[in-house]
Amino acid sequence: MSDWKVTHSPSAGRRPRALSPLREHLRDTFWFAPATAMVGVFLVWAVASEIDTRIVEALQDRGEYDAVEELLKVADDARTVVTTVSSAMMTFIGVVFSISLVAVQMASGQFSPRVVRIFVRSRITKATFAVFLATFLLTLLVLTAYDSDPDPRLVTSVPLVQSLVTLVMVALSLLLFVMYVNTTLRLMRVGHVIDRIVGEAFGVVALLPVGASAEGHALGPETAWIAHEGRAGVLRDVNIARLVRVARQHDVVLRLIPRTGDFVVPGTPVLAVHGGRMPPYRALRYSVSVGVERTFHQDLGFGLRQLSDIALRALSPAVNDPTTAVQALDRIVQFLAALAPRPLDASLHRDRRGAVRLVQPVPGWAALVDLGFAEIRGCAVDHPQVTRRLLAGLDDLALLVPEERREPLLRHRALLAQAVERGVPEASDRTFALQPDRQGIG
């Protein structure tokens, strides 16, 4: 999180929930789920241990020592199973950890280092680690619950319920292990990785306020700047709910100056205050999050960035996989088509009365088109499969977008045609490369 200082200016849909930044940041960590699971299993063990103690006390109070002795025999047999499970769980954890490292290494080398976060955020991977570690902790706790006194009159607890809970956790671990292997194998296939990226990108689009265009909206005079005073890093997200609430309380409009995904350094102005009185320093503290890498939470262009990176890696001489580039282009076209009718450039966040309180910049249409096509176009000349798919995508988008948004598409089409004319010597090859085809070559 960032700190703030206030400097004065020289010139004088739906909002995410308030806890959404914290939720998203916890999803980008790998410690929270296992730690929560181990705390939870400790509580479950404490309850099961109390039940075992109550059962033994009830039987002893009624003088049913034979029943207690039978329970001791069953628990002694279960102890062997618990001991075996305890040692086996560490082996399982090592296997899962090894599979994860191999998958991350392959994904980083084959696709892009930025897709590693998909594995870090994978719910099934976190659940598997969490349950395995919780099961291992539970076995240790159960083993400590065994009473050294075999006398049914003196024994205080027989870990029978605890052993049953351990067996349930083992069954859950086996089920999750199968699901984990299946999910990991899917994430090692480029089609599923691209689909996951597009799904998260559409999640950002869904959070854009309806009617978010800032065109024609008067913000009033700029009265102050709020500068970043924390560590340097990428602007990951802002707490929209808090900023809207603070702006409403002080009757001002806040304007975020950098876009989400921009790199900010100490002293960089991050918020401009329009009208009203300046919100106090403490009210805006921790409203902006800065990290070491971009996230999907509020970053509209991050999905296109990853898709473009995958296509560029596929078109590099070391990989030379134009079919993967075509798959990435398919989803780039899909994403841009979904944004074609939407207002861009800025998102207007309103309070409950409908008054604009926060203006958040987002990439414009031309910037998104350039992000999706510019670098791929520069590397596509030697790959007719890619040039054909790129032309088909540009033509399809030109039919979908309003008239005023066609210029960037026509510009990229003309630049691609010029590059092919210069880079492909044979006229027949040029004609073939400039023939639009939604499958590239098929």
PyMOL commands that set and color helices and strands:
alter all, ss='L'
color gray80, all
select helices_A, chain A and resi 20-27+32-61+65-110+113-120+123-144+160-187+190-206+240-249+281-284+302-315+322-339+365-379+384-400+403-405+407-423+427-433
alter helices_A, ss='H'
color red, helices_A
select strands_A, chain A and resi 4-8+222-228+233-238+253-256+263-264+269-274+288-291+346-350+356-361
alter strands_A, ss='S'
color yellow, strands_A
deselect
rebuild
show_as cartoon
